[in-house]
Amino acid sequence: MNHRTSRSNDQRSGTRFGRPAGTSPRSGAGSSAGGQFRGRPAQGAPRRRTNTAPQGEFEMPVSITPALPAVTSFAELDMPNALLSTLTREGVTEPFPIQGATLPNTLAGRDVLGRGRTGSGKTLAFGLALLARTAGRRAEPKCPLALVLVPTRELAQQVTDALTPYATAVNLRITTVVGGMSIGRQAGALRRGAEVLIATPGRLKDLIDRGDARLDRVGITVLDEADQMADMGFLPQVTALLEQVIPNGQTMLFSATLDRNVDRLVRRFLTDPVTHSVDPSAGTITTMEHHVLYVSDADKRAVAVEIGARDGRVIMFMDTKHATDKLAKELLANGVRAASLHGGKSQPQRNRVLEQFKEGHITALVATNVAARGIHVDNLDLVVNIDPPTDHKDYLHRGGRTARAGESGTVVTLVLSNQRREMARLMADAGITPNNDRVSSGGDAELARITGARKPSGVPVVIAAPAPAVPTQSPRGPRGGGGGNGGGNGGSRGRRPRRPASGGARPTRAA
């Protein structure tokens, strides 16, 4: 994760990420007829509105072709009956705004630029259109027909789990390829054939370089959380991958934030896109409360332990792998069922920790920013920044683990006296006016009211490793939605994903 201070982000927005209005993003051949962006007419209406984007973000392009009207019911959409039946079975009763606005256009083959906060339903917004338009086709070995690029292994897993029931319903195979898992097994899944490929850029490049994958049959491409891919330095790889798909295919870009660096992808690879924005500021999420709690350096650890001992689950974010491991051990020693999650753990370890947290075996998850995107946990009502984020986008995505799909949630940040100024700037950049309080350990009533903090039992606990899953399918997977076993736990993707024990049927589960 690329951590940037608010100060450095302000500077970048005026230099590397910004440019005067009306100037071209590229020079030379890029401005000639032969070198224009794919499908761009040489002349046309202005592409930009005047200075209305949130700080650090670019202006949404103006569509030339009018968008189709939004729908309020999935039944109004031209989708296979199998998908409509699966929506009902999954408890998805009506489309979220970003789904209702974009699906009529994506089903018609239009490029789409969608901006929506985490939990707004982006995954089904692109996933249903991708599956509906691919249904009835069969991929040749190594040649997927649709591609979803994501920045992290966790997000790849979430997208796979969310789309698998729908892919199975229309007899499409999903393969997931991510780092940290066996590349040989992923290559084998591609050789068996998969219509839909969900991938992180680095691992997909490796498979292409080995001759195990080709993108020249990909007619539908999705970029999910493209801004984070840019932050992580994947932009050159993403660009190289997009250059290998069918030139006039459909491209959809969905993200919670639209960093100015993403503007380069939009201008080059999206043709007259339909644009839709949901909740442009984190401060507009009315179901989310924001609290800045001032603590002393000497008392911060004790406050964190009391919050971890609350009756209910909590995600705690810290800056480093060492810090997360240390706090998790301290919580366990004080009777809190805790575990750490960070990039230093193997993918199977990370999957097991997440599964334990979702099922309630772990109540306090101490994580680095590896968990800030792409993780959905039902009924999570508290996120705590033990270490404040260094970027307002990181704050948005950390906080996005709660108050999802219309639920309520609280985001708390512990702030030391020397962090006040930077925290105030970060909140201003995020468009948030938080509640500010000074708290301490030892039974502080305000701390208990906001977070549910309480005195820990002090009786050390040990978290037993989960029993290995018993395979229910052959290693080659079913004929339907999941021949690929390249991602997640390495098992078949054909069966319907198990629901978390703490969650029930909800309006949607989309990311």
C-alpha positions in Angstrom: 0.0 0.0 0.0 1.3 3.4 -0.9 0.9 5.7 2.2 0.9 9.4 1.3 0.4 12.3 3.7 -2.3 14.8 2.9 0.4 17.4 2.2 2.0 15.2 -0.5 -1.3 14.4 -2.0 -2.2 18.1 -2.3 1.1 18.7 -4.1 0.6 15.8 -6.5 -2.9 16.9 -7.4 -1.5 20.1 -8.7 1.4 18.6 -10.7 1.6 15.0 -11.6 -2.1 14.3 -11.4 -3.4 17.6 -12.6 -3.1 19.8 -15.7 -4.7 23.0 -16.9 -8.2 22.8 -18.3 -8.3 22.0 -21.9 -4.8 20.6 -22.3 -4.3 17.1 -23.7 -3.2 14.2 -21.5 -0.7 13.2 -24.2 1.3 15.0 -26.7 2.6 14.1 -30.2 0.8 11.3 -31.9 -1.9 11.3 -29.1 -3.4 14.4 -30.6 -3.5 13.3 -34.2 -6.3 11.3 -35.8 -4.3 8.2 -36.0 -3.2 8.3 -32.4 -6.4 9.2 -30.7 -7.9 7.2 -27.8 -9.9 4.2 -28.8 -13.1 5.2 -30.5 -12.7 9.0 -29.8 -14.0 11.3 -32.5 -11.6 14.0 -33.7 -14.1 16.7 -32.9 -16.9 16.9 -30.4 -18.4 18.5 -27.3 -16.1 19.5 -24.4 -15.3 16.5 -22.3 -15.1 18.2 -18.9 -17.4 20.0 -16.5 -15.9 23.0 -14.8 -14.1 22.4 -11.5 -16.7 20.3 -9.6 -14.7 17.3 -8.6 -13.9 16.6 -5.0 -10.3 17.5 -4.0 -7.7 15.2 -5.6 -10.1 13.7 -8.2 -10.7 14.4 -11.8 -13.9 15.6 -13.5 -16.3 13.0 -14.8 -16.4 13.1 -18.6 -19.6 14.2 -20.3 -21.3 11.5 -22.3 -22.1 12.3 -25.9 -24.7 9.6 -26.3 -27.6 10.0 -23.7 -27.7 7.2 -21.1 -30.7 4.9 -20.9 -33.0 5.7 -18.0 -32.4 4.0 -14.6 -34.6 1.1 -13.4 -36.1 0.5 -10.0 -36.6 -3.3 -10.4 -34.4 -6.1 -11.8 -37.4 -7.4 -13.6 -37.2 -4.3 -16.0 -33.8 -5.5 -17.2 -33.2 -7.7 -20.2 -31.3 -10.4 -18.3 -31.6 -14.2 -18.5 -34.3 -15.7 -16.3 -31.7 -17.7 -14.5 -30.0 -14.6 -13.3 -33.3 -13.1 -12.1 -34.2 -16.3 -10.3 -30.8 -16.3 -8.6 -31.2 -12.7 -7.5 -34.4 -13.7 -5.7 -32.8 -16.7 -4.2 -29.9 -14.7 -2.9 -32.2 -12.2 -1.2 -31.3 -9.3 -3.6 -34.8 -7.8 -3.9 -34.1 -4.5 -5.6 -31.2 -2.7 -7.3 -29.0 -0.3 -5.4 -28.8 3.2 -7.1 -25.5 2.4 -8.9 -27.0 -0.9 -10.2 -30.2 0.6 -11.3 -28.5 3.5 -13.2 -25.7 1.5 -14.9 -27.2 -1.9 -15.7 -29.5 -0.8 -18.5 -26.4 0.7 -20.2 -23.9 -2.1 -19.5 -26.4 -4.7 -20.7 -26.6 -2.7 -23.9 -22.8 -2.9 -24.3 -22.0 0.7 -23.3 -18.7 1.6 -21.6 -19.4 2.8 -18.0 -17.4 4.9 -15.5 -19.0 4.3 -12.1 -18.1 6.0 -8.9 -19.6 4.6 -5.7 -18.4 4.2 -2.1 -17.5 0.8 -0.8 -20.6 -1.2 -0.1 -22.7 0.6 -2.7 -23.3 -2.5 -4.9 -20.5 -2.1 -7.5 -19.8 -5.8 -7.8 -23.3 -6.7 -9.0 -23.4 -3.5 -11.1 -20.7 -4.8 -13.4 -21.0 -8.5 -12.6 -24.6 -9.0 -13.8 -24.0 -7.3 -17.1 -20.7 -9.2 -17.7 -22.4 -12.6 -17.0 -25.6 -11.8 -19.0 -23.6 -10.7 -22.0 -21.3 -13.7 -21.8 -24.0 -16.4 -21.2 -24.3 -19.0 -23.9 -20.7 -18.8 -25.0 -17.9 -21.2 -24.3 -14.2 -20.3 -23.8 -11.4 -22.1 -25.5 -8.4 -23.2 -23.3 -6.4 -20.3 -22.0 -8.7 -17.8 -23.7 -11.2 -16.2 -21.3 -14.0 -14.1 -22.7 -14.4 -11.6 -19.9 -11.8 -10.1 -17.5 -12.1 -8.5 -14.1 -8.9 -6.8 -12.9 -8.6 -6.0 -9.1 -5.8 -4.7 -7.0 -5.7 -7.2 -4.2 -6.1 -10.9 -3.4 -8.9 -10.2 -0.9 -10.9 -8.2 -3.4 -10.5 -10.9 -6.0 -11.8 -13.4 -3.5 -14.8 -11.2 -2.6 -15.7 -10.6 -6.3 -15.4 -14.4 -7.0 -17.6 -15.3 -4.1 -20.2 -12.7 -5.0 -20.5 -13.7 -8.6 -20.2 -17.5 -8.4 -23.9 -18.2 -7.7 -24.9 -16.1 -10.7 -22.2 -17.6 -13.0 -23.3 -21.1 -12.0 -26.9 -20.2 -12.9 -25.9 -19.4 -16.5 -23.3 -22.2 -16.8 -20.3 -20.0 -16.9 -16.9 -20.9 -15.4 -15.0 -18.5 -13.2 -11.2 -18.8 -12.6 -9.4 -16.6 -10.1 -5.7 -15.9 -10.5 -3.8 -14.1 -7.7 -0.4 -14.0 -6.2 0.4 -16.1 -3.2 -1.3 -19.2 -4.6 0.0 -22.1 -6.8 0.6 -20.7 -10.3 0.6 -24.2 -11.6 -3.0 -24.9 -10.4 -4.1 -21.5 -11.9 -2.5 -22.4 -15.2 -4.3 -25.7 -15.1 -7.7 -24.0 -14.5 -7.1 -21.8 -17.5 -6.2 -24.7 -19.7 -9.5 -26.4 -18.8 -11.2 -23.2 -19.9 -13.0 -20.3 -18.1 -15.3 -17.8 -19.5 -14.7 -15.3 -16.7 -11.2 -14.5 -15.3 -10.8 -12.5 -12.1 -7.2 -11.5 -11.7 -4.6 -9.3 -10.0 -2.4 -7.6 -12.6 0.9 -9.1 -11.5 -0.2 -12.7 -11.5 -2.0 -12.4 -14.8 1.1 -10.9 -16.4 3.1 -13.9 -15.1 0.6 -16.4 -16.6 0.6 -14.6 -20.0 4.4 -14.5 -20.0 4.4 -18.3 -19.4 2.0 -18.8 -22.3 -0.7 -20.0 -20.0 -3.2 -17.2 -20.8 -4.2 -15.0 -23.7 -6.5 -12.0 -23.7 -7.2 -11.6 -27.4 -10.7 -13.1 -27.0 -11.7 -10.9 -24.0 -14.6 -8.7 -25.2 -15.7 -7.4 -21.7 -13.1 -5.9 -19.3 -13.8 -4.5 -15.8 -11.4 -2.4 -13.7 -12.5 -2.6 -10.1 -10.8 -0.1 -7.7 -8.5 1.2 -10.4 -7.3 4.0 -8.2 -5.8 1.6 -5.8 -4.1 -0.2 -8.7 -2.5 3.1 -9.6 -1.5 3.8 -6.0 0.2 0.3 -5.8 2.2 1.0 -9.0 0.2 -1.4 -11.2 -0.7 1.3 -13.8 1.9 0.2 -16.4 0.8 -3.5 -16.0 -2.9 -2.6 -16.3 -2.2 -0.6 -19.4 -0.3 -3.4 -21.0 -3.1 -5.9 -20.2 -5.8 -3.6 -21.6 -3.9 -3.3 -24.8 -4.2 -7.1 -25.3 -8.0 -7.3 -25.2 -10.3 -6.9 -28.2 -9.9 -3.3 -29.3 -13.6 -2.4 -29.6 -14.8 -4.4 -26.6 -16.7 -3.1 -23.6 -14.8 -1.6 -20.7 -16.3 -0.8 -17.3 -14.4 1.1 -14.6 -15.9 1.1 -11.1 -14.2 2.6 -8.1 -15.0 4.2 -4.7 -12.7 7.1 -5.6 -11.4 8.4 -8.9 -7.8 9.5 -8.5 -6.5 11.8 -11.1 -4.1 9.1 -12.2 -7.1 7.0 -13.3 -7.9 9.8 -15.8 -5.3 8.3 -18.1 -7.1 5.0 -18.2 -10.5 6.6 -18.7 -9.3 8.8 -21.6 -7.5 6.0 -23.3 -9.7 2.9 -22.9 -13.2 4.1 -22.3 -15.3 5.2 -25.3 -18.1 7.8 -24.6 -18.8 6.2 -21.3 -22.0 6.5 -19.3 -21.0 8.0 -16.0 -22.7 7.6 -12.6 -21.6 8.8 -9.2 -23.0 7.7 -5.8 -22.1 9.3 -2.5 -19.2 11.5 -3.8 -18.2 12.3 -0.2 -17.7 10.0 2.7 -19.4 12.7 4.8 -22.7 12.1 3.0 -23.0 8.6 4.3 -25.7 9.3 6.9 -25.6 5.9 8.5 -21.9 6.3 9.4 -20.7 8.1 12.5 -17.2 9.5 12.7 -15.4 10.1 15.9 -11.9 11.4 16.6 -10.9 10.3 20.1 -7.8 12.1 21.6 -5.7 9.8 23.8 -2.3 10.1 25.5 0.5 8.1 24.2 0.9 6.2 27.4 -2.8 5.3 27.5 -3.4 4.5 23.9 -2.6 0.8 24.2 -4.9 0.3 27.2 -7.7 2.1 25.3 -7.3 -0.2 22.3 -7.5 -3.3 24.5 -10.7 -2.1 26.2 -12.2 -1.4 22.7 -11.2 -4.9 21.6 -13.0 -6.4 24.6 -16.3 -5.0 23.5 -19.4 -7.2 23.0 -19.2 -7.5 19.2 -16.7 -7.6 16.4 -14.3 -4.8 15.5 -11.7 -4.2 12.8 -8.6 -2.3 14.1 -6.3 -0.8 11.6 -2.5 -0.2 12.2 0.4 0.9 10.1 2.8 -2.0 10.2 2.7 -5.8 10.2 4.8 -5.9 13.4 2.4 -3.6 15.2 -0.7 -5.7 14.2 1.0 -8.9 15.5 2.0 -7.2 18.7 -1.5 -5.8 19.5 -3.2 -9.1 18.6 -0.9 -11.0 21.1 -1.7 -8.4 23.7 -5.4 -8.7 23.1 -5.2 -12.5 23.3 -3.3 -12.2 26.6 -6.1 -10.1 28.0 -8.9 -12.4 27.0 -9.9 -11.0 23.7 -10.3 -13.4 20.8 -8.1 -11.6 18.3 -5.9 -12.2 15.2 -3.8 -10.2 12.9 -4.1 -9.8 9.1 -1.4 -8.4 6.9 0.6 -9.0 3.8 3.2 -11.0 5.6 0.8 -13.9 6.0 0.3 -16.4 3.2 -3.0 -16.3 1.3 -4.4 -19.5 2.9 -3.5 -18.0 6.4 -5.3 -14.8 5.5 -8.3 -16.7 4.2 -8.6 -18.7 7.4 -8.3 -15.6 9.6 -11.1 -13.8 7.6 -13.3 -16.9 7.7 -12.9 -17.1 11.5 -13.7 -13.4 11.8 -16.8 -13.7 9.6 -18.1 -16.6 11.6 -17.4 -15.0 15.0 -14.6 -17.2 16.2 -12.5 -14.1 16.2 -14.0 -10.8 17.5 -11.1 -8.4 17.0 -9.3 -8.3 13.7 -6.1 -6.2 13.8 -5.1 -5.4 10.2 -2.9 -3.3 8.0 -4.4 -1.7 4.9 -4.5 -5.1 3.3 -8.0 -5.3 4.7 -9.1 -1.8 3.7 -10.7 -2.9 0.5 -12.3 -6.0 -0.8 -13.5 -7.4 2.5 -17.2 -7.7 3.3 -18.3 -8.8 6.7 -22.0 -8.8 7.5 -23.2 -6.7 10.5 -19.8 -5.1 11.3 -20.7 -1.9 13.2 -17.3 -0.6 14.3 -14.0 0.2 12.6 -11.1 1.7 14.7 -8.0 3.4 13.3 -5.5 2.7 16.1 -3.0 4.4 13.8 -4.6 7.2 11.8 -4.4 6.7 8.0 -2.1 9.0 6.2 -4.4 9.6 3.2 -8.1 10.5 3.1 -8.7 7.8 0.6 -7.3 5.2 3.0 -9.7 6.6 5.6 -12.6 6.2 3.3 -11.7 2.6 2.5 -10.9 1.6 6.0 -14.2 3.1 7.2 -16.0 1.4 4.3 -15.8 -1.9 6.1 -18.8 -0.7 8.1 -22.1 1.0 7.3 -22.4 -1.2 4.2 -25.6 -1.7 2.2 -27.5 0.8 4.2 -26.5 -0.5 7.6 -25.3 1.8 10.4 -21.7 1.9 11.6 -19.1 3.9 13.5 -15.6 4.8 12.5 -13.3 5.8 15.4 -9.7 7.2 15.1 -7.4 7.4 18.1 -5.3 10.5 17.8 -2.3 11.7 19.8 -1.7 15.4 20.5 1.1 15.6 17.8 -1.3 14.2 15.2 -4.1 16.7 15.6 -3.1 19.0 12.6 -2.7 16.2 10.1 -5.9 14.5 11.2 -7.8 17.8 10.8 -6.5 18.2 7.3 -7.3 14.6 6.4 -10.9 15.0 7.6 -11.3 18.2 5.6 -10.0 16.4 2.5 -12.5 13.6 3.1 -15.4 16.1 3.6 -16.1 14.9 7.1 -16.9 16.8 10.3 -16.2 14.3 13.0 -17.2 14.3 16.7 -14.2 15.1 18.9 -13.7 13.8 22.4 -10.9 13.1 24.9 -11.0 9.7 26.4 -9.0 7.4 28.6 -8.9 3.8 29.8 -10.3 2.6 33.1 -14.0 2.9 32.6 -14.4 6.1 30.6 -18.1 6.5 30.1 -17.8 8.3 26.7 -15.4 5.7 25.4 -17.9 3.0 26.4 -20.8 4.8 24.8 -19.1 5.3 21.4 -17.3 2.0 21.1 -18.8 -0.4 23.7 -15.3 -0.6 25.3 -15.2 -2.5 28.6 -12.6 -4.0 30.9 -11.2 -7.2 29.5 -11.4 -10.5 31.4 -7.6 -10.8 31.7 -7.8 -14.5 31.1 -5.6 -15.5 28.2 -7.3 -17.2 25.2 -5.9 -19.3 22.4 -7.5 -19.3 19.0 -7.6 -22.9 17.6 -6.7 -23.3 14.0 -9.8 -24.2 11.9 -10.3 -27.7 10.7 -9.4 -28.1 7.0 -12.4 -28.0 4.7 -13.7 -31.4 3.4 -13.8 -31.3 -0.4 -17.2 -31.8 -1.9 -16.2 -31.5 -5.6 -13.6 -33.2 -7.7 -10.4 -31.1 -8.1 -11.4 -30.3 -11.7 -14.5 -28.5 -10.5 -18.1 -28.7 -11.9 -19.1 -27.9 -15.4 -20.9 -24.8 -14.3 -19.7 -21.6 -12.6 -16.3 -22.5 -11.3 -13.8 -24.7 -13.1 -11.1 -22.4 -11.8 -9.4 -23.1 -8.5 -6.7 -20.5 -8.8 -7.8 -18.2 -6.1 -9.2 -18.2 -2.6 -8.6 -21.4 -0.7 -7.6 -23.2 -3.9 -10.8 -25.2 -4.0 -13.5 -25.5 -6.6 -15.5 -22.4 -7.4 -18.5 -24.3 -8.7 -20.5 -24.5 -5.5 -22.4 -21.7 -3.9 -20.3 -19.9 -1.3 -21.1 -20.5 2.3 -22.8 -17.6 4.0 -21.2 -16.1 7.1 -22.9 -17.4 10.3 -23.6 -14.0 11.6 -25.4 -12.8 8.5 -28.8 -13.6 7.0 -30.7 -12.7 3.9 -30.1 -9.1 3.1 -31.1 -6.7 0.3 -27.7 -7.2 -1.4 -24.3 -8.7 -0.7 -22.5 -6.8 -3.4 -19.2 -5.0 -2.8 
